């Protein structure tokens, strides 16, 4: 069913006059919405109906729904759309009593405007969730809506009806409540209840002395004054102030002023507890030992009979004293001898322990010194090996790549000397010089000479750029004139020289392999020629001078 808010399918409305067949969509059989006219058969379709049909049959070749033509195409029919929107229809709430008639184009505004159809079912504008006809919304919002705004009759707080009559009434400070103790006081505002309970005579409170007793406020004073075990009282003997249960219990057993009877039941009767010890040292009925009990007299008697006992037993007491003195002298002598023996043994033991500890420490130090000596010797041995290897490597490098030669020719600018005679033969009629560099941090080079021609009648010279791992960090472009000069060993003239020009990106070539370039340098006849002023080959040696000049 297509409703007024539905944007797909045709207009599902009740028309005053039946719409012509040319306005009806052949798919949904309703007056078309956004009408499209088919080219193949001229039928009318809704735009949304065509889209739904195409979506439902996506896997099928698109054909006309009516004539099944595979050359199916449509175009918007604006005239048809305007005609459909101008047709007159009844309100969708006609059965509810609405008598409105109008064009299709106006029914949406009729149904949705607040001044429109009064029979349209809408939601309460207070968003309470209730749905009802528009003509009843005002009465609902004023009298029945749970979210209508009302005032609390006690505190005048404004809020929604369901809040004010529900949650607010349980918290309203002005709401009248009765005392929960039924003390006879009439209702009072809720905000005054806490203050009332602070004075209510029937309110249950705890004893102010923290004895744990809970009772009504009207009985509290009597309890605190006469019954509470934690009430404050004063001891009648020592005037100590404390809780009643302590003063009348534990304190009475320890009170120093509390009167207690003499255990000997003498004529004194009772004395304060703090004076009892002094009294017993004087009580005539206290049973005591004889004054000579330490000497061996075992007699016991009341204090009042001690004088008579000493008078009667004087001779026995003297004999006991003499015997005690003799025994004491013997004990003292034995004790002195025993202490001297113990001291002598202890001293000897300590001396032995010190000697043993010293010997152990000496052995420990000797072992430690030996270990450190061995370790130092090992370190010196391995350091010598390591430095010997380093010196060997540096010496080998110096002999192969450095500029130290049997003859060093000082060349202006960036120049090195290669010695053909000291080179190593790699193959027949071919030799290589020691390596040299174009300049500090420059490219590594080497000179090669060999005999060329049908009968090896020429000596050719080749300059080589030798590939190294760090070439990527050097300048890519190399420009200059490389002059190779065969030196006259008899004087500083008549040298034979050739010059070659280099302007190239050496790095690109060195990425693959070493780079060589050369040319025929001198004929063998001239090389072996010897005069009084010129000689190139002497003692099997030739000397070349390689020099690079800027261009």
C-alpha positions as CSV (number, residue, x, y, z in Angstrom):
1,X,0.0,0.0,0.0
2,X,1.4,3.4,-1.0
3,X,0.7,6.1,1.6
4,X,0.8,9.8,1.4
5,X,4.4,9.8,2.7
6,X,5.6,7.1,0.2
7,X,7.7,8.3,-2.6
8,X,7.7,5.1,-4.6
9,X,5.0,3.7,-6.8
10,X,1.9,5.7,-8.0
11,X,-0.5,7.9,-6.1
12,X,-2.7,5.5,-4.0
13,X,-5.5,8.1,-3.4
14,X,-9.3,8.3,-3.8
15,X,-9.9,10.4,-6.9
16,X,-13.1,12.4,-7.4
17,X,-13.2,11.3,-11.1
18,X,-11.5,8.1,-12.3
19,X,-8.2,9.0,-13.9
20,X,-7.8,8.3,-17.6
21,X,-5.9,5.1,-18.6
22,X,-3.1,7.1,-20.2
23,X,-2.2,8.4,-16.6
24,X,-2.1,4.9,-15.1
25,X,1.3,3.1,-14.5
26,X,1.2,-0.4,-16.2
27,X,3.2,-1.9,-13.3
28,X,1.5,-0.6,-10.1
29,X,-1.9,0.2,-11.8
30,X,-2.0,3.6,-10.0
31,X,-1.8,7.1,-11.4
32,X,1.9,7.5,-12.2
33,X,4.3,9.4,-10.1
34,X,7.2,11.0,-12.0
35,X,5.7,9.5,-15.2
36,X,8.0,8.0,-17.9
37,X,6.8,7.1,-21.4
38,X,8.2,4.1,-23.2
39,X,9.5,4.6,-26.7
40,X,8.6,1.1,-28.0
41,X,4.9,0.9,-27.1
42,X,4.0,4.3,-25.6
43,X,2.9,3.0,-22.2
44,X,3.2,5.0,-19.0
45,X,5.3,3.9,-16.0
46,X,6.3,5.4,-12.6
47,X,10.0,6.2,-12.4
48,X,10.3,4.2,-9.1
49,X,8.4,1.2,-10.6
50,X,10.9,1.0,-13.4
51,X,13.8,1.2,-11.0
52,X,12.3,-1.6,-8.8
53,X,11.7,-3.8,-11.8
54,X,15.2,-3.3,-13.0
55,X,16.7,-4.1,-9.6
56,X,14.5,-7.2,-9.2
57,X,15.6,-8.5,-12.7
58,X,19.2,-7.4,-12.7
59,X,20.4,-10.6,-14.3
60,X,17.9,-10.5,-17.1
61,X,18.4,-8.4,-20.3
62,X,16.2,-5.2,-19.9
63,X,13.0,-5.5,-21.9
64,X,9.8,-3.6,-22.0
65,X,7.4,-4.9,-19.2
66,X,4.4,-4.6,-21.6
67,X,5.5,-5.4,-25.2
68,X,8.7,-7.3,-24.2
69,X,10.7,-5.4,-26.7
70,X,14.4,-5.6,-26.1
71,X,14.8,-2.1,-27.5
72,X,13.3,-0.7,-24.3
73,X,13.9,3.0,-23.5
74,X,11.9,5.6,-21.7
75,X,11.9,9.4,-21.2
76,X,10.2,11.7,-18.5
77,X,6.7,12.7,-19.4
78,X,6.4,16.1,-17.8
79,X,3.0,16.8,-19.4
80,X,1.6,13.6,-17.9
81,X,3.1,14.4,-14.5
82,X,1.5,17.9,-14.4
83,X,-1.9,16.4,-15.5
84,X,-1.8,13.8,-12.8
85,X,-0.9,16.4,-10.1
86,X,-3.9,18.5,-11.2
87,X,-6.5,15.7,-10.8
88,X,-8.9,16.2,-7.9
89,X,-8.9,13.8,-5.0
90,X,-10.7,13.3,-1.7
91,X,-8.9,13.5,1.7
92,X,-7.4,10.2,2.9
93,X,-9.5,10.7,6.0
94,X,-12.8,11.0,4.2
95,X,-14.2,7.9,6.0
96,X,-13.3,9.7,9.3
97,X,-15.5,12.7,8.3
98,X,-13.1,15.0,6.4
99,X,-15.0,16.7,3.4
100,X,-11.9,18.2,1.8
101,X,-11.4,17.9,-2.0
102,X,-8.4,19.3,-3.9
103,X,-5.6,18.5,-6.4
104,X,-3.1,15.8,-5.9
105,X,-0.4,18.5,-5.6
106,X,-2.1,20.0,-2.5
107,X,-3.0,16.9,-0.5
108,X,0.4,16.7,1.3
109,X,0.1,20.3,2.6
110,X,-3.5,19.5,3.6
111,X,-2.5,16.5,5.6
112,X,0.7,17.9,7.3
113,X,-0.1,21.6,8.0
114,X,-1.4,22.2,11.6
115,X,-4.3,24.2,10.1
116,X,-5.0,21.4,7.6
117,X,-7.0,18.2,8.0
118,X,-8.4,17.9,11.5
119,X,-9.1,14.2,11.1
120,X,-5.4,13.3,10.4
121,X,-3.8,11.1,13.0
122,X,-0.7,12.8,14.4
123,X,1.6,12.5,17.4
124,X,1.2,14.6,20.5
125,X,3.4,17.7,20.0
126,X,4.7,17.2,23.6
127,X,6.3,13.9,22.3
128,X,4.5,11.8,24.9
129,X,4.0,9.0,22.3
130,X,0.3,9.3,22.1
131,X,-1.3,9.4,18.5
132,X,-4.8,11.0,17.9
133,X,-6.7,13.1,15.5
134,X,-5.3,16.7,15.0
135,X,-8.7,18.2,16.3
136,X,-8.1,16.5,19.7
137,X,-4.5,17.4,20.2
138,X,-5.2,20.7,22.0
139,X,-7.5,19.1,24.6
140,X,-5.1,16.2,25.1
141,X,-2.1,18.5,25.6
142,X,-4.0,20.6,28.2
143,X,-5.7,17.9,30.3
144,X,-4.4,14.4,29.6
145,X,-0.8,14.5,28.3
146,X,1.6,13.1,30.8
147,X,4.2,15.5,29.5
148,X,2.2,18.7,29.8
149,X,3.7,21.4,31.9
150,X,2.1,22.0,35.3
151,X,3.0,23.7,38.6
152,X,3.6,21.8,41.9
153,X,0.7,22.9,44.2
154,X,3.1,23.0,47.2
155,X,6.4,24.6,45.9
156,X,5.2,26.0,42.5
157,X,8.0,24.2,40.6
158,X,7.2,24.0,36.9
159,X,7.7,20.7,35.1
160,X,6.1,17.8,33.2
161,X,2.9,16.4,34.7
162,X,4.4,12.9,35.0
163,X,7.4,14.2,36.8
164,X,5.6,16.6,39.1
165,X,3.0,14.0,40.2
166,X,5.5,11.2,40.5
167,X,9.2,11.6,41.3
168,X,8.8,15.2,42.4
169,X,6.1,14.5,45.0
170,X,8.5,12.0,46.7
171,X,11.2,14.8,47.0
172,X,9.2,18.0,47.2
173,X,10.5,20.0,50.3
174,X,7.1,21.7,50.8
175,X,5.1,18.4,50.6
176,X,3.1,17.9,53.9
177,X,4.2,14.8,55.8
178,X,3.5,13.4,59.3
179,X,6.0,12.4,62.0
180,X,6.9,8.8,61.6
181,X,7.0,8.4,65.5
182,X,3.3,9.4,65.8
183,X,4.3,11.9,68.5
184,X,1.0,13.8,68.0
185,X,2.4,16.7,66.0
186,X,0.3,17.4,62.9
187,X,1.7,17.4,59.3
188,X,4.6,19.6,58.4
189,X,6.6,20.4,55.2
190,X,9.1,17.7,54.4
191,X,12.0,20.2,54.7
192,X,11.1,20.7,58.4
193,X,11.0,17.0,59.3
194,X,14.7,16.7,59.9
195,X,14.6,19.6,62.3
196,X,11.5,18.1,64.1
197,X,13.3,14.8,64.6
198,X,16.1,16.6,66.4
199,X,13.6,17.5,69.1
200,X,10.9,14.8,68.9
201,X,10.6,13.1,72.3
202,X,9.7,9.7,70.7
203,X,12.7,9.7,68.3
204,X,15.1,6.9,69.1
205,X,18.6,8.1,69.7
206,X,21.9,6.6,70.9
207,X,23.3,7.2,74.3
208,X,25.5,10.3,74.3
209,X,28.2,8.4,76.2
210,X,28.5,5.8,73.4
211,X,27.5,2.9,75.6
212,X,25.5,1.4,72.7
213,X,22.1,1.8,74.3
214,X,19.3,3.1,71.9
215,X,16.2,4.6,73.6
216,X,13.6,7.4,73.1
217,X,14.9,10.9,73.6
218,X,12.5,11.5,76.5
219,X,14.3,8.8,78.6
220,X,17.8,9.8,77.6
221,X,18.6,12.2,80.6
222,X,17.6,9.7,83.2
223,X,19.7,6.9,81.6
224,X,22.8,9.1,81.3
225,X,22.6,10.2,85.0
226,X,21.7,6.9,86.7
227,X,22.0,3.8,84.4
228,X,24.7,4.4,81.8
229,X,27.7,2.2,82.4
230,X,29.8,4.8,80.6
231,X,28.7,7.7,82.8
232,X,31.5,9.6,84.5
233,X,32.0,9.0,88.3
234,X,34.7,9.6,90.9
235,X,36.5,6.9,93.0
236,X,35.5,7.3,96.7
237,X,39.1,6.5,97.8
238,X,41.5,8.1,95.4
239,X,39.2,10.6,93.6
240,X,40.1,9.2,90.2
241,X,37.5,10.2,87.6
242,X,36.5,7.6,85.0
243,X,33.6,5.6,83.5
244,X,31.3,3.9,86.0
245,X,32.0,0.4,84.7
246,X,35.8,0.9,85.0
247,X,35.8,2.7,88.4
248,X,33.5,0.0,90.0
249,X,35.3,-2.9,88.4
250,X,38.9,-3.0,87.2
251,X,39.9,0.1,89.2
252,X,38.8,-1.3,92.6
253,X,41.3,-4.2,92.2
254,X,44.2,-1.8,91.5
255,X,43.3,1.4,93.4
256,X,46.3,2.3,95.6
257,X,44.1,3.9,98.2
258,X,41.6,1.0,98.5
259,X,41.7,-0.4,102.1
260,X,42.7,-4.1,102.3
261,X,43.1,-6.3,105.5
262,X,46.6,-7.5,106.8
263,X,47.1,-11.1,105.7
264,X,48.5,-11.8,109.2
265,X,45.4,-10.5,110.8
266,X,47.4,-8.3,113.1
267,X,45.8,-5.7,115.4
268,X,46.2,-2.9,112.7
269,X,43.2,-4.3,110.7
270,X,43.1,-2.6,107.2
271,X,45.7,-0.5,105.4
272,X,45.7,1.2,102.0
273,X,46.9,-1.1,99.2
274,X,49.9,1.2,98.5
275,X,51.1,0.9,102.2
276,X,50.7,-2.9,102.5
277,X,54.3,-3.7,101.4
278,X,55.7,-1.3,104.0
279,X,53.4,-2.7,106.7
280,X,54.5,-6.2,106.1
281,X,58.2,-5.2,106.7
282,X,57.1,-4.1,110.2
283,X,54.2,-6.4,111.0
284,X,55.1,-8.4,114.2
285,X,53.1,-11.4,113.0
286,X,54.9,-11.7,109.6
287,X,56.9,-15.0,109.4
288,X,60.5,-14.4,108.5
289,X,63.8,-16.4,108.2
290,X,66.6,-16.3,110.8
291,X,69.2,-13.6,110.3
292,X,71.8,-16.4,109.8
293,X,69.8,-18.2,107.1
294,X,72.6,-17.5,104.6
295,X,75.1,-19.2,106.9
296,X,72.9,-22.3,107.2
297,X,70.3,-21.7,109.9
298,X,66.9,-22.9,108.7
299,X,64.7,-21.6,111.5
300,X,61.5,-19.6,110.7
301,X,59.5,-17.5,113.3
302,X,57.3,-14.5,113.7
303,X,59.1,-11.1,113.7
304,X,58.4,-10.5,117.4
305,X,60.3,-13.8,118.3
306,X,63.5,-13.1,116.3
307,X,65.4,-11.4,119.2
308,X,64.8,-14.4,121.5
309,X,65.9,-16.9,118.8
310,X,69.2,-15.0,118.2
311,X,70.0,-15.0,121.9
312,X,69.3,-18.7,122.3
313,X,71.2,-19.9,119.2
314,X,74.3,-17.5,119.4
315,X,76.9,-20.3,119.6
316,X,75.4,-22.3,116.7
317,X,75.3,-19.1,114.6
318,X,79.1,-18.4,115.2
319,X,80.1,-22.0,114.2
320,X,78.0,-21.7,111.0
321,X,79.6,-18.4,110.2
322,X,83.2,-19.8,110.7
323,X,82.4,-22.8,108.5
324,X,80.9,-20.5,105.8
325,X,84.1,-18.3,105.8
326,X,86.4,-21.3,105.3
327,X,84.3,-22.6,102.4
328,X,84.2,-19.1,100.9
329,X,88.0,-18.9,100.9
330,X,88.4,-22.2,99.2
331,X,85.8,-21.3,96.5
332,X,87.5,-18.0,95.8
333,X,90.9,-19.7,95.3
334,X,89.3,-22.3,93.0
335,X,87.5,-19.7,91.0
336,X,90.7,-17.6,90.4
337,X,92.6,-20.7,89.2
338,X,89.8,-21.6,86.8
339,X,89.6,-18.1,85.4
340,X,93.3,-18.0,84.7
341,X,93.2,-21.3,82.9
342,X,90.3,-20.2,80.8
343,X,92.0,-16.9,79.9
344,X,95.2,-18.7,78.9
345,X,93.3,-21.2,76.6
346,X,91.3,-18.3,75.0
347,X,94.5,-16.3,74.2
348,X,96.2,-19.3,72.6
349,X,93.1,-20.0,70.5
350,X,92.9,-16.4,69.2
351,X,96.7,-16.5,68.3
352,X,96.2,-19.7,66.3
353,X,93.2,-18.3,64.5
354,X,95.0,-15.1,63.6
355,X,98.0,-17.1,62.2
356,X,95.7,-19.4,60.2
357,X,93.8,-16.4,58.8
358,X,97.0,-14.6,57.8
359,X,98.3,-17.7,56.0
360,X,95.0,-18.1,54.1
361,X,95.1,-14.4,53.1
362,X,98.7,-14.7,51.9
363,X,97.8,-17.7,49.7
364,X,94.7,-15.9,48.4
365,X,96.8,-12.8,47.4
366,X,99.5,-15.0,45.8
367,X,96.9,-16.8,43.7
368,X,95.3,-13.5,42.7
369,X,98.7,-12.0,41.7
370,X,99.5,-15.1,39.7
371,X,96.2,-15.0,37.8
372,X,96.6,-11.3,37.0
373,X,100.2,-11.9,35.9
374,X,99.0,-14.7,33.5
375,X,96.2,-12.5,32.2
376,X,98.6,-9.6,31.6
377,X,101.0,-11.8,29.7
378,X,98.2,-13.2,27.6
379,X,97.0,-9.6,26.8
380,X,100.5,-8.5,25.9
381,X,100.9,-11.6,23.6
382,X,97.6,-11.1,21.8
383,X,98.3,-7.3,21.5
384,X,101.6,-8.1,19.8
385,X,99.9,-10.5,17.4
386,X,97.2,-7.9,16.6
387,X,99.6,-5.0,16.0
388,X,101.9,-7.3,14.0
389,X,98.9,-8.1,11.7
390,X,98.0,-4.4,11.4
391,X,101.6,-3.4,10.6
392,X,101.7,-6.2,7.9
393,X,98.5,-5.0,6.4
394,X,99.6,-1.3,6.3
395,X,103.0,-2.4,4.9
396,X,101.3,-4.4,2.1
397,X,98.9,-1.6,1.3
398,X,101.8,0.9,1.3
399,X,103.8,-1.2,-1.1
400,X,100.8,-1.7,-3.5
401,X,98.7,1.5,-3.5
402,X,101.0,4.3,-2.2
403,X,103.1,6.7,-4.3
404,X,106.4,5.5,-2.7
405,X,108.4,4.3,-5.8
406,X,112.2,3.6,-6.6
407,X,112.1,7.0,-8.5
408,X,109.7,9.7,-7.4
409,X,109.1,12.5,-10.0
410,X,107.5,15.6,-8.6
411,X,104.7,16.6,-11.0
412,X,102.8,19.9,-10.7
413,X,99.1,19.7,-10.1
414,X,97.6,16.3,-9.6
415,X,100.3,13.8,-10.8
416,X,101.5,10.3,-10.0
417,X,104.3,8.2,-11.4
418,X,104.0,4.6,-12.7
419,X,107.0,2.3,-13.1
420,X,106.7,-0.1,-16.0
421,X,109.8,-2.0,-15.0
422,X,108.5,-2.9,-11.6
423,X,105.1,-4.1,-13.0
424,X,104.1,-7.7,-13.0
425,X,103.5,-9.5,-16.3
426,X,100.0,-10.8,-16.6
427,X,100.2,-12.4,-20.0
428,X,102.6,-12.4,-23.0
429,X,103.9,-9.0,-24.1
430,X,101.7,-7.2,-21.4
431,X,102.5,-5.6,-18.1
432,X,100.7,-3.6,-15.4
433,X,102.0,-0.8,-13.2
434,X,101.3,-0.1,-9.6
435,X,97.9,1.6,-8.9
436,X,97.6,5.3,-8.4
437,X,94.8,7.9,-8.0
438,X,93.7,10.9,-10.0
439,X,93.7,13.0,-6.8
440,X,93.0,12.7,-3.1
441,X,89.7,10.9,-2.8
442,X,89.6,10.4,-6.5
443,X,89.4,7.4,-8.8
444,X,91.9,4.5,-8.7
445,X,93.9,4.1,-11.9
446,X,96.5,1.8,-13.4
447,X,98.8,1.9,-16.5
448,X,99.1,-1.1,-18.9
449,X,101.6,-1.5,-21.8
450,X,101.8,-4.2,-24.4
451,X,103.3,-4.9,-27.8
452,X,100.8,-4.6,-30.7
453,X,100.8,-4.9,-34.5
454,X,101.4,-7.8,-36.8
455,X,105.0,-8.3,-35.6
456,X,104.6,-6.5,-32.2
457,X,106.3,-3.5,-33.7
458,X,104.4,-1.0,-31.5
459,X,104.3,-0.4,-27.8
460,X,100.7,0.6,-26.9
461,X,99.7,2.3,-23.7
462,X,96.3,1.9,-21.8
463,X,95.0,3.9,-18.9
464,X,92.6,2.0,-16.6
465,X,90.0,3.2,-14.1
466,X,89.9,0.4,-11.5
467,X,86.5,-0.3,-9.8
468,X,86.3,0.3,-6.0
469,X,83.5,-0.2,-3.4
470,X,83.3,3.5,-2.5
471,X,83.0,4.9,-6.1
472,X,79.4,5.9,-5.5
473,X,80.6,8.6,-3.1
474,X,83.0,10.2,-5.7
475,X,82.3,12.9,-8.3
476,X,80.4,11.5,-11.3
477,X,82.0,13.7,-14.0
478,X,85.8,13.6,-14.8
479,X,87.3,16.2,-17.1
480,X,91.0,16.6,-18.1
481,X,93.9,15.9,-20.4
482,X,95.8,12.8,-19.5
483,X,99.5,13.1,-20.7
484,X,101.6,9.9,-20.7
485,X,105.3,10.6,-21.1
486,X,108.1,8.1,-21.7
487,X,111.0,9.5,-19.8
488,X,114.6,9.9,-21.3
489,X,116.8,8.3,-18.7
490,X,119.9,10.2,-19.9
491,X,118.6,13.7,-19.4
492,X,115.7,16.0,-18.9
493,X,114.8,16.4,-22.6
494,X,113.7,14.4,-25.6
495,X,110.9,12.7,-23.6
496,X,108.3,11.0,-25.7
497,X,104.7,12.0,-24.8
498,X,101.1,11.5,-25.9
499,X,98.0,13.2,-24.6
500,X,94.4,11.9,-24.4
501,X,91.2,13.9,-23.5
502,X,88.7,12.5,-21.0
503,X,85.3,14.1,-20.5
504,X,83.0,11.3,-19.3
505,X,80.8,10.1,-16.4
506,X,83.3,7.5,-15.0
507,X,81.0,6.4,-12.2
508,X,78.3,5.0,-14.6
509,X,80.9,2.8,-16.4
510,X,82.5,1.6,-13.1
511,X,79.1,0.3,-11.9
512,X,79.6,-2.7,-14.3
513,X,83.5,-3.2,-14.6
514,X,86.9,-1.6,-14.9
515,X,87.2,1.0,-17.7
516,X,90.2,1.0,-20.2
517,X,91.2,3.4,-22.9
518,X,94.5,3.5,-24.8
519,X,96.4,4.0,-28.1
520,X,99.6,3.2,-30.0
521,X,102.3,5.0,-28.1
522,X,105.7,4.5,-29.7
523,X,107.4,2.2,-32.2
524,X,109.7,-0.5,-31.0
525,X,112.5,0.8,-33.2
526,X,112.4,4.2,-31.5
527,X,112.0,2.5,-28.0
528,X,115.2,0.5,-28.4
529,X,117.1,3.3,-30.1
530,X,120.0,4.6,-28.0
531,X,122.0,7.8,-28.5
532,X,124.5,9.7,-26.5
533,X,121.7,12.0,-25.3
534,X,118.6,9.8,-25.3
535,X,117.8,6.4,-24.0
536,X,114.3,5.2,-23.0
537,X,115.2,1.6,-22.0
538,X,118.0,1.2,-19.6
539,X,118.8,-1.9,-17.5
540,X,115.4,-3.4,-18.6
541,X,113.5,-0.5,-17.1
542,X,111.3,2.2,-18.7
543,X,109.8,5.1,-16.8
544,X,106.5,6.7,-17.5
545,X,105.1,9.9,-16.2
546,X,101.4,10.3,-16.1
547,X,100.0,13.8,-15.6
548,X,96.4,15.1,-15.7
549,X,95.9,18.7,-16.9
550,X,92.7,20.7,-16.6
551,X,90.8,21.8,-19.8
